[in-house]
Amino acid sequence: MNKQPIINGKVIERAYEEYRGDAFLVNRRYQRKLVWGLEEKMAFVDSIVKGYPIPLFLFSKATYKGIERYEIIDGMQRLNAIFSYIENAFPNEEGEYFDLQTTALTKDLEEKKILTQRDPVMKREACVKLVSYELPFSIYEENDSKTIDEVFRRINANGQHLSRQEIRQAGAIGEFAQLVRQLATVIRGDVSHEDILLLPQINEISIGKDINGKGIDPTGVFWVRENIITKEDLRQSMDEEVIADLIAGMTIKPIPPSRLSTLDSYYGFKAEDVDVNDRRIEQALEANPPEKVKQQFLYIYDEIRKIFYNRDTTIIEHIVNKRVYKGPRYFQVLFLALYNLLVVNERKIVDYDKFYSQLEKISSRTINISGGGGAWSGKEKNELVTATAAVLEEYTVKRNENDPMYYSYTTELETLLSQSKTENSQYDFKQGIHDLVTGELNEKLISKIFKTLTAMGNTEKGAVGYVILGVADDIDDERKISAKYGTESVKVGNFFISGLDGEINEYYKGNADKYFAMIKSILENQPLTEHYRRQIGSKIRLVDYHGKTVIILRIENDNGAIMYDNNYYTRICANNDPLPVTAENMPAFFAKFM
């Protein structure tokens, strides 16, 4: 490497202007999740106001959507703290908020009602001192992804604030590391439409809700909600350690032990009691492609959620007791026992209520984990998983050839709803396709749905877009559906899954297959090219989300610009109607697909 970083200073006011101009990028392929708590953010802001020196911020130059920007290598948590404080997302240690009248930009954003001033307000003198502070910026003019990954890993390998798992993941881009990361984001709910995000988008999926309601409440995350790990464990990425152990248990036989050195070896770290040449996990993923393992993992995850859906107890409380030290171990036994039954032996659960009853306090009968902490032997894991599967087998039956397998419908829908937070122009939601007043099929709406799909696909080469039927993103719309059909919706985040069942029962005699066939029939008559008509038709999914019928329509740009009714359409942001590309914009439009 011959290039050296260019070090200069940039006052916070100027950095904030660039932030608002979408100049900063986050690459989730190697960046840790946004987890700083309120105390950490307050302390950092206090350091700046008092003029204390702070660590260097490191960036690399990157081009994203045709614009040169700065990819953050080191300093994401600190930058987020600064900009969030300026935008009144949290107060300082004295309980005071940044004065939005301090800078021309924040004043303008307040007048436009984009930002809201909260009280009490920090003294103007202190606010000026804050925005005048010069941040130590270092720009690394390197765009090779492997080099950037290695720089990130080296910087964070000795980080005092990183957990052991975060150090393992830092800059790790192998198949195993990426699989762990992808599954972790899906289950936590901080999944994003793309790996490359603008820094403001990260706020939407940070672990911890701010005063403006942005972020993810850690108490609602599956691992914490079900008493498997604590909130602090989640911050320390213990959920990823559990997932890593489960993937190893699914793919390596016999099931390997759980210990720190074994996890280290999966990520290529040398460990005293593990052969440095141990390639079992890589070899396992060569034999079982990561996408297939991911599908199987989410399938078992969904089955566990079905077993415990709407129950009065958490998973760990039900199978052990409310307070237990080894929650991850009990969960691993349950998960891997179900994996053996439902995937390896191709069986299915026939009665979820009976299955749930059989699991009550099963720890006292079957999953009797020995005392002590530290490493957990592979021998004990194998024996417990085998014994548990044997006990539960009588509540399952062999699958027949028509039974769907390995597809996680429930999690797929929730993942799409989460992804829409960071790229909402690529998602659209419709409650249904029948007029709520007349009951007639709304053909104009149907045409708009398919036109919108093509506009999403025209974002760029490889763009993916979704239209989801049976979901409302507005409480007023949800109330109209509930009043019309006498139904209740399931709330997921800011969305209301009302389902299409009202329409299906009212106009199709309760026949969901007939409704689905009608959608596919309408697609056949849409003014689309044959390629994209076939693609959309092959990817339509009918999903049963806890008794609510939802249809997912998907498009992927894999064959150049997409035409609808002899026009090319684009979509600027969510809830905007697709607009035809004008003649003067045609050259730039087609350049995106070269």
Secondary structure, DSSP 8 states (H G I E B T S, - for coil): -----EEEEEEHHHHHHHHHTT-EEEETTT-------HHHHHHHHHHHHTT-----EEEEEEEETTEEEEEEEE-HHHHHHHHHHHTTSS--TTS-B--TTSSHHHHHHHHTTSS---SSB--HHHHHHHHH-EEEEEEE----HHHHHHHHHHHHHT-TT--HHHHHHTT--SHHHHHHHHHHHHHHT---SSSEEEHHHHGGG-BS--TTS-SB-GGGSHHHHTTSS-HHHHHTTHHHHHHHHHHHHHHSSS---B-HHHHHHHTT--BTTB-TT--HHHHHHHHS-HHHHHHHHHHHHHHHHHHTTT-SS-HHHHHT-SS-TTHHHHHHHHHHHHHIIIIIS-EEES-HHHHHHHHTTGGGTT----S--S-B-HHHHHHHHHHHHHHHGGGEEE--TTS--S--HHHHHHHHHHHTTT-GGGEEEES-SB-TTT--B-HHHHHHHHHHHHHHHTTSTT-EEEEEETEESSHHHHHHHHHHH----EEETTEEE--SHHHHHHHSTT-HHHHHHHHHHHHHTSSB-HHHHHHHHHH-EEEEETTEEEEEEEEE--SSS-EETTEEEE--STT---EE--GGGHHHHHHTT-
